[in-house]
Amino acid sequence: MKLGEALKMGLAKSIEIDDFSEYTIAGVQSYGKGVINRRNELGKNLKMKKYQVIEPNYLMWCKVDTKNGAFGITKEEHRGSLASTNMALAKIDIEKFNPSFLEKLFSFDFFHKNITHLSSGSTNRKYLTPKQLFEMIEIPAISKSEQDEFISLVNKIDNINLNSEFTYQLDLIKQLRQAFLREAMQGKLCHAVPTLRDVSASQETGHDLLAKIKAEKAQLIAEKKLKKEKELPPITEEEIPFEIPEHWAWCRLGEICLKITDGFHNTPPKVSKGFPYIAATQVKSDKIDWENCNYVEEKFHRELYNKTTPKKGEILVVNIGAGCGTPAIIDVDFEFSFKNTAILKFNQELIFNKYLFYYFILRKDEFYSNLTKGGLQPFLSLKILNEIDFPLPPLHEQEQIVAKLEELMAFCDGLEQSIKESQGYNEMLLQQVLREALQGKEVENE
């Protein structure tokens, strides 16, 4: 039967917004996640002045962007919340249809694909009209009692909870990665931890390397190629997060970097052609997403480029927002500019960039947690970045550590891929079981 036989349009009430009243604004998440009360806002802060008032037992979907299948069923918890006019609301005929039955249907992959196929519009903006939804989407023609039986079957399958087991396994691999990183940064991965006596007089220590870096910076300052910066405070015993070999050195990040600075604070106008410009969302640990970068005119680009002069091999670190602390190694040698991101500039002949990168991967979650205490917007200021504690081994040990880490991370990648493949097979099997259950009900009713 057609979905339209279960729904009626145009029954949602609307309300005029009062500037000094507070409202709960609801929206729809992607497939399977349903309707959510997103935030509370004063009327004067809302862009629209007319909203729909939500009642339970409505199908709600986004009219202007259905590419990712934003559908859900309104429940008692959404009563009185507001939906913008970008949302469509259709009342469910609850005498014939259990709202939970429709909710389950819209969580299945074969419904996703059908809805996306019917959506019209550009690649990024998909539009699904009520007529398309009502007349072209089909649902099983089964009685309300059979709908209840089907919901019971789905709940039993959900209780098997294999997906939770897969999630647990993936979390264990994440923990394993962190354990390898901790061992690496404590000098325990490659061999037994040497003592200072085991390091021969001809071998460089972390302390020697730190002195060499400081001497280089002093020379560049004397030559006026670098600006003299405020001296960083010494690291206290309380700040040291873990033990390292005696011949390594604890130092501040600002001591080993020639410069730590950041990008644009305001968004420059975007153009179709110009110099590449990346935002924090394009900075990812596995790569910088150049395919989705924006472009800016030369005058805006030049202002930032002259300040930061990013070079291949240096490290970008997201320093504001949800991805705060995410590092990425610059993998190109052309000019570009960036926003909401800091850059770590250092002598790559003295510091192995991948060692520094992996240290940020180890500490990323910790940085983010500390920055968001009290509900604050996470922000890794240049001061915080400069004062981050850093375990410095000799260069040859940095290289050994990275080589071993990459071997272990590849092992974790293989485990993760195997689990995800098993998870995919499991989801396909469950979808097939549920599809056959629905088809069986339909045959019985013919």
Secondary structure, DSSP 8 states (H G I E B T S, - for coil): -BGGGGEEES--EEEE--TTSEEEEEEE-STTT-EEEEEEEEGGG-S-SEEEE--SSEEEEESS--TT--EEE--GGGTT-EE-TTEEEEEE-TTT--HHHHHHHTTSHHHHHHHHHH-EE-SS-EE--HHHHHHH-B-----HHHHHHHHHHHHHHHHH-HHHHHHHHHHHHHHHHHHHHHHHHTT-SSSS---GGGS-TTS--HHHHHHHHHHHHHHHHHTTSS----------GGG--S---TTSEEEEHHHH-SEEEE-BSS-----SSSEEEE-GGGEETTEE-GGG-EEE-HHHHHHHHHHH---TT-EEEE-BSTTTT-EEE----S--EEBSEEEEE--TTTS-HHHHHHHHHHHHHHHHHHHTGGG---B--HHHHHT-EEEE--HHHHHHHHHHHHHHHHHHHHHHHHHHHHHHHHHHHHHHHHHHHHHHHHHHH-
